[in-house]
Amino acid sequence: MARYHDSVCRLCRREGAKLFLKGTRCYTKKCAVERRPSPPGQHGIRRRKMSDYGTHLREKQKFRRVYSVMERQFKDYFVVARSRPGVTGENLLRLLELRLDNVVYRMGFANSRPMARQLVNHGHFAVNGVPTDISSYQLRPGDRVEVREGSRSLDPFKNARAQMGAAVRPEWVTVDPERLSGTVSALPRRDQMPLELNEQLVVEYYSR
């Protein structure tokens, strides 16, 4: 699958918001959105009012970039969300939140989703005792995620163990810092998922 290899700071500037794609750097003055809040490119400053279509498109792109999902895969998520009972937008957001790479990030094993994706793809995690290197793997309540025995001495996980005790995590995951493991304790509710994302705009985009 194709991946984005250019500067991720450009993505934050394009969306005009912090997407937290570079971990701790996003919390410092070095953040590109802080230094250059205008969109990238020679004609980055936009003076015209954005159309409804543009508003919907930008929110859809924001979703994709926050969760590092390509276009076709994101549309597939929407199709699945629409086929499930309940509110389509919340179903979509929940599917994205329950991806293995996102859960690894939420538990505090990585300081950004791109870092979490890399750690998962390199085979450092097991789900319910089974080594899993698929970042899009869908987790369910009761699933246990742990760092594999042979990876626990690596620097990223030493740093994670030191920081996890004081980290703020969503209520739908529980973590054992000493054992470098965590459990999905429940399905995330809407108020436990990113409030800065407007899933209704994405539903309207695909309902045109």
C-alpha positions in Angstrom: 0.0 0.0 0.0 1.2 3.5 -0.8 2.3 5.6 2.1 2.9 9.3 2.6 6.7 10.0 2.9 6.9 13.8 2.8 7.0 16.1 5.9 4.0 15.4 8.1 4.2 19.0 9.4 2.8 20.0 6.0 -0.3 18.0 6.7 -0.9 19.8 10.0 -0.4 23.2 8.3 -2.8 22.2 5.5 -5.5 21.3 7.9 -4.8 24.3 10.1 -4.7 22.2 13.2 -2.3 20.1 15.2 -2.7 16.4 14.2 0.0 15.3 16.7 1.9 13.3 14.1 5.4 14.1 15.5 4.8 13.2 19.1 6.3 15.4 21.8 7.5 18.0 19.2 3.9 19.0 18.6 3.8 20.3 22.2 6.8 22.6 21.8 7.4 25.9 20.0 9.1 23.9 17.2 5.6 22.8 16.0 5.1 23.9 12.4 1.5 25.1 13.1 2.9 27.4 15.8 5.7 28.8 13.6 3.8 29.0 10.3 0.1 28.7 10.7 -0.7 29.3 7.0 -1.2 26.4 4.6 1.9 25.2 2.8 2.8 26.3 -0.7 3.2 29.6 -2.6 -0.5 30.3 -2.5 -1.1 29.0 1.0 -3.1 32.0 2.3 -6.7 31.6 1.3 -9.0 34.6 1.3 -12.1 33.1 -0.3 -14.9 31.6 1.7 -14.7 27.8 1.6 -17.7 26.0 0.0 -19.7 23.3 1.8 -18.0 20.7 -0.4 -14.6 22.1 0.6 -15.6 22.0 4.3 -16.7 18.3 4.0 -13.6 17.4 2.0 -11.2 19.0 4.5 -12.8 17.2 7.4 -12.5 13.9 5.6 -8.9 14.5 4.9 -8.3 15.5 8.5 -9.7 12.1 9.6 -7.5 10.3 7.2 -4.4 12.1 8.2 -5.0 11.8 12.0 -5.2 8.0 11.7 -2.7 7.7 8.8 -5.3 5.9 6.6 -5.2 5.9 2.8 -8.2 6.9 0.7 -9.5 3.5 -0.4 -9.1 2.0 3.1 -10.9 5.0 4.7 -13.8 4.6 2.3 -13.9 0.9 3.2 -14.2 1.9 6.9 -17.1 4.1 6.0 -18.9 1.3 4.1 -18.5 -1.0 7.2 -19.6 1.8 9.6 -22.7 2.5 7.5 -23.7 -1.2 7.5 -23.6 -1.5 11.2 -26.5 -0.6 13.6 -26.2 2.7 15.3 -24.9 6.2 14.3 -22.7 5.9 11.2 -20.3 8.7 12.2 -19.7 7.2 15.6 -19.3 3.7 14.1 -16.6 5.1 11.8 -14.7 6.9 14.5 -14.9 3.8 16.7 -13.5 1.6 13.9 -10.6 4.0 13.6 -10.0 4.2 17.4 -9.9 0.4 17.7 -7.1 -0.1 15.1 -4.2 -1.8 16.7 -1.8 1.1 16.0 -4.1 3.6 17.5 -4.7 1.5 20.6 -0.9 1.2 21.0 -0.7 5.0 20.9 -3.7 5.4 23.3 -2.1 3.0 25.8 1.1 5.1 25.8 3.5 2.6 24.2 4.3 5.3 21.5 4.2 9.1 21.5 2.5 9.4 18.1 0.4 7.2 15.8 3.1 7.0 13.1 5.5 5.7 15.7 2.9 3.2 16.9 2.3 2.0 13.4 6.1 1.5 12.9 6.4 -0.5 16.2 3.4 -2.7 15.2 4.7 -3.3 11.7 8.1 -4.3 13.1 6.4 -7.1 15.1 7.0 -5.8 18.6 3.4 -6.5 19.9 1.2 -9.5 20.5 -2.6 -9.5 20.8 -4.0 -12.2 23.2 -0.6 -13.8 23.1 -0.4 -14.0 19.3 2.3 -11.9 17.6 0.5 -9.4 15.4 2.2 -7.0 12.9 -0.9 -5.6 11.2 -1.5 -2.0 12.2 -5.1 -2.0 11.0 -6.0 -5.1 13.1 -9.4 -4.5 14.7 -9.5 -4.9 18.5 -12.5 -5.8 20.6 -13.4 -5.4 24.3 -11.4 -7.9 26.3 -8.4 -8.1 23.9 -5.0 -7.8 25.5 -2.1 -6.0 23.9 1.4 -6.6 25.2 5.0 -5.9 24.1 6.7 -9.1 23.1 9.2 -10.5 25.5 12.2 -10.0 23.2 11.3 -6.3 22.6 10.9 -5.1 26.2 14.6 -4.2 26.5 14.5 -1.8 23.6 14.8 2.0 24.3 11.3 3.0 23.1 9.7 0.6 25.6 12.0 1.5 28.4 11.0 5.1 27.9 7.3 4.1 27.6 7.5 2.3 30.9 8.9 5.3 32.7 6.3 7.7 31.3 3.1 5.5 31.3 2.5 5.8 35.0 1.7 9.6 34.8 0.1 9.4 31.3 -3.5 10.4 30.7 -5.4 7.6 28.9 -9.0 7.2 27.7 -11.3 5.3 30.1 -11.8 2.4 27.6 -8.3 1.1 28.0 -6.4 -0.2 31.0 -2.7 -0.5 31.2 -0.1 -2.3 33.3 3.1 -0.3 32.9 5.3 -2.9 34.7 4.3 -5.7 32.4 4.1 -3.4 29.3 0.6 -4.6 28.5 -2.9 -3.3 28.3 -6.5 -4.3 27.7 -9.4 -2.9 25.7 -11.9 -2.8 28.5 -14.9 -1.5 26.6 -16.0 0.0 23.3 -15.2 3.7 23.3 -18.2 6.1 23.7 -18.4 9.3 21.6 -17.3 11.5 24.5 -14.2 9.3 24.9 -13.1 9.8 21.3 -11.5 12.9 19.7 -14.0 15.8 20.2 -12.1 18.0 17.7 -13.2 15.7 14.8 -16.6 16.2 13.2 -17.7 12.8 11.9 -21.0 14.2 10.6 -19.2 16.2 8.0 -17.6 13.0 6.7 -21.0 11.3 6.6 -22.3 14.2 4.6 -19.3 14.0 2.2 -20.0 10.4 1.3 -23.7 11.0 1.2 -23.5 13.5 -1.7 
